[in-house]
Amino acid sequence: MPVVHPFRFSVMASSAVDAAAWTTLARRAEELGYDAFMVPDHLGRQLAPIAALATVAAATTRLRIAPFVFANDFRHPLILAGEAATLDVLLGGRLLLGLGAGWRVTDYRQLGLAYDEPRIRVDRLIESVAIVKRLMLGEVVTHLGAYYSLDRARLAPLPVQRPHPPLIIGGGGPRMLRFAAREADVVGLLPQFDRRGRPIVAQATDAATRAKAALVREAAGERWPAIDLNVLVFFAGLVGGREGPLASALNATKAAAASLVGTPYVLHGTPGRVRDILLRRREGWGLNSYTFAASSMDAMAPIVEALAGR
C-alpha cells in the first residue's frame, strides 16, 4: 500500500512591531495547531532569523522552528552547523533545518557577494550540506573542496536530534529537486523565479508541480516513504458558504500571488473545497505539508483543525 503521510501545516513570518507582538504571534500559531513556525533568511525589512526563531521557541512549548531557509552563501558550513546545533540543543530538539542555495539578488548585492549562476550556487550548497552532515555526526572534518576548506574541524555541542535535525531543502529545477530527494527529510516544491524574484507561472501550474513531485519520488527511491513534500502557499483564504470572487480577495496581495491563481501556491475557496483539494493532492502527488504566511494563519485555522496530523 502507498505511504500516506499526515498533514503538516506551518506558519512563515518575518517581522513584528515589537517583542510582545512576535511572541503573541508564535503562541497563536501553537494554539491553532500549527506544527512549525518558520522565518526566512533575507537582508532588509525582516527580523534576523536565528534570534527570531530562538524567541519563538522560548515563547512556546511544542512548536517546531525552522529557518525557511538559510541561504547557504551567507555562512561557512562550520558556522552554519554550529548555529544549527546550538539552536537544537537549547530548544530541546525542536529545530527543522532549512537550507537553500540563495536566490535574492539584492541580498548578494548588499553583502558584496558575486551572484553566481545557479549551477555554481547549487554546487556550493551540495558541498556545504555534505560537510554539515559530517560535522553533526561528530566527525573531525578535514576538507579541501572546490568551495570550502576545513582543518580538523569538530562540532560541539552536537544537535539533540540524531543524526541531525530534519533537513528542509526545496527546489524548482530538476537538479535541486533530485539533490533534495537524496538528502532532505522535507522537500519543498517551488516554482522557479526570475531575477526580480517573481515566480515563473509556467513552472507553478498543477501539471508542473505534479511533475516535480513525481521527479522527487523517482529520485528518492527507497527514501520516498520518509519524505514530506511541502509547498509554500503565497496566498490562502477561506470564504463562507459559496466561493466569492478571488480577484477582490487578492486586492491586498502582490501581483505575483494574483498571477498564480489556479496553482498549488494559491489556496482559496470554501472550507470543504480546500479540504478536498488538499486530500486529492496528497493522494495523487504525496503532497502533505503546507506553509502559510502569517497573514493567512487565522483564516486557515479551520483547515488546520480538520486535517493536521491526519
N, C-alpha and C positions, 0 to 999 in steps of 0.2 A: 504494500500500500504506500502511496506517496506520503511524504512527511508534511504535516500541516503545522506550521509554527504559529504560536499565539500572536495576536496583535499586540504591537507596542506603539505607544504614542509619546512623543517628546515635544518640548517647547523650546524655541530658539529666541533669545533676547540679547540685546547688545547694549542697552543703556537704560538709565533711570535718573530721575531728578535728584535723588539722594539715597543714602543707605537704607532708610526706612522703606522707601518705595521699592527698592531692589529686593529686600528680604521679604516684603509683603508679596511681591510677585512670585518669588520662589515658593513660599508657603502655600499660596493659592494653587500653584501647579501641582503640588503634592496632594493637597486636599481634593483636587478634582480627579486624581487617579492617574496623572501622567507618570510615565516611567522614568523620564530623564529630562534634564534641563541643560541646554546647550548654548554656548557663546561662540560667535565667530572670531576669527583672528585677522583683523584688518587694522590699518592705521587710520586715524581720523576721529570721527564723531562716534566713538564707542568706548565702553569700559575695556581696559586691558584684561584679557581672558583669564589669566591664572589667578589673580586676586579676586576677580569677579566670581569665578567658579568656587573658590575656597569659601567665599562669603555665602554663596548659595548653600553649600554643603553644611556649613555651620548653622544655618537657619532652618535646616530640615533634618529629617531622621531616616527617610527611606529613599529619597530621590537620588538617582544616579546623576553624575555630572559629566559633561563632555565638552572639550574644545571641538568646534564644528566648522572647520578643522584647523589644527595647527598648520600654518604654511611652512613647509619643510625648509625653504631657503632662509628663513629668519633665524634659525638656530642650528648650531652644530649638533650632530646626533648625540654626543655625550651630554651636552647641556639639556637637550630635549628629553633624553632618557632620565636624567636626574630630576628634572622638574616633574615629569610624569610619575616617577616612582615615589617622590616625596608627597605629591598630591594623594596618591593611592594609599600610602601609609597613614597620613594624617586624616584622611577621610574614611578610614576603615574599610577600604576595598570597594569604594563606590565609583571609581573612575572608569569611564569609557574613553579610550584614546583615539581621537580622530586625527588623521594625518592626510595631508594633501600636497600636491606639487606647487601650489601657489598659482594665482591666476590674475589678480587685480593689478593692472599696470601702474596705477597711481601709488600703490604700496611700494613697489620696487623703485619708482622714481623718488619717493620721499627718502628711502633708505640709501639711495645712490647705488643700487644693485642693478646689474645688467638683467634685462628681461629677456632671457634666452628663449629660443624656440621650444615648443612643448617637448620635443624629443629629449632635449638636454635636461629640462626641469624634471621630467619623469625619470630619466637615468639617475639623477641625484636622489630622488625620492626612493627609488628601488635600493640604491646603495645604503641610504640612511636607515631604511626600515630593517634591513639585514643587520646593521650594526646595533640598532636599538634592541632588537630581539636578543642578540647575543649578550649584550650588557645586562638585560633583565633576567637572563638565565643565570647570571652570576659569573660569567666567564671573565677572565682577564684578557682584554682585547688589544692586540697589536694589529694594526690595519694600515695598509698603504694602498689606497684605491685611486680611482680616476678623479674623485672629488674630495675625499676625506682621508685624513690621517689620524691615527690614534697610536699612542705608545704606552703599552701596559696599562690601559685604562680599565678601571673597575668601578662598578656601581655600588654604592652603599648609602642608604639602605636599599634593599631590593623591594619591589612592589609587593603588596599583600596578595594580590591575585596572581596565581601561578599558571602558566609560566610568565604571563604578562597580562595587564588589563586587556579586555576585549578591544580589538582594533576596528576602527571605522575608517574605511577607505572608499572614496567614491570616484566615479569617472563617467565621462561622456563618450570617450573614444574606445575602440577595441583594445588597444594596448593597456590602458589603465584598467579597464574592466577585467581583463584576463589576469593582470597582476593582483587586483583586489580579490578576485576569486581564489587565487592561490594563497593569499596571505591574511586576508581580513576575516573578522567574525561578523561584521556588518558591512554590506556592500551598498553604497549609495548609487542609485541610477540617476544620472544628471543629464540635462541637455548640454550640448556644447555651447560656449559663449563666444561672442565676437570680442574684439579688442577693447570695446567700450563697456564690456560687462553685460551685454544684452543677450538673452537666450536666443539661439537659432531655432526658430519654430519648427522647422522640418525635422530637427533632431529631438523634438519633445512630444511628438504625436503618440497616440496609443500604440500604433504599429511600431514606431521606432523604439519606444520603451519596452514593449513586449520582446522585440528582437534583442535588446540589451539584456533583459532578464534571461533569455534563452542562451545567450553567449556566456553569461556568468555561470549558468548551470552546467554547460558543456565544459568550460574551463576548470570548474571546481572539482569535477569528477567525484571521488569518494567524499570530498569535503562538503558537498552540497547540502546534506541534511543538517549540518551545523551552522549554516549561513542564514542570517536575516537579510532580507532585501528592503532597502529604505528609499523613500522619496521625500525630498524637501518640498512641501506644498507652499507655493508663493502666495496663494490666496485661498482661504477656506471660509465658508459661511453656510449657515442653515437658514431656510425660510420656513414659514408655517405650513398650513395645510396644502398649499399649492405653491408651485415654483413661481417666483416673481422674476421680473426682467433682470438678467445678470448685469446688463450694462450699468444700471443705476447702482447696483451693489459694488461695482468696481470703480465708481467715480473717484473714490478717495485713494485708490491704489495706483501704482506706477503703470505706465503704458505697457511695460514688459509683461506684467501679470495679465493685463487685458488681452494681450496677443496670444496667451496660452490657454484661453478658454477652450474646453473640449479636450484638454490633455490631462494626464495624471497630476500635473502641477497646479491645477485649479480644481478645487472641490466645492461644489455649490449645488444646493437642492434641498428637498425635504429630508428630514432625518432618515426616513425609510429608503429613499432613493440613494442617498450617500452610503448608507449601510450596505445596500445591495451591491453598489459599485465596488466597495472595498472587499466584500466577500467574493465577488466574481474575480477580481484581480488576484486575490490570494489563491483561489482555486486554480486559476489559469496560468498565472505567472510566478506564483510563490511570493508575491509582494505582501509583506505583513507589517512593515514598520513605516510610520509616517511622522514627519517633523512639521509642526505648525509654528508660524510666527506668534509671538506673544499677543499680538493684537487679535488673533483668532482663538486664543486659548479658551475663553469662556464660551464663545459661540459653539465650539466643537465639543464642549463637555458632554452633551448627550451621546455623542458617538463614542467618546472615551468610556463613558459609563457602560454603554451597551456591549462594547467589543474588547476592551483592554483585558489582556490575559486569557482570552478565549480563543 
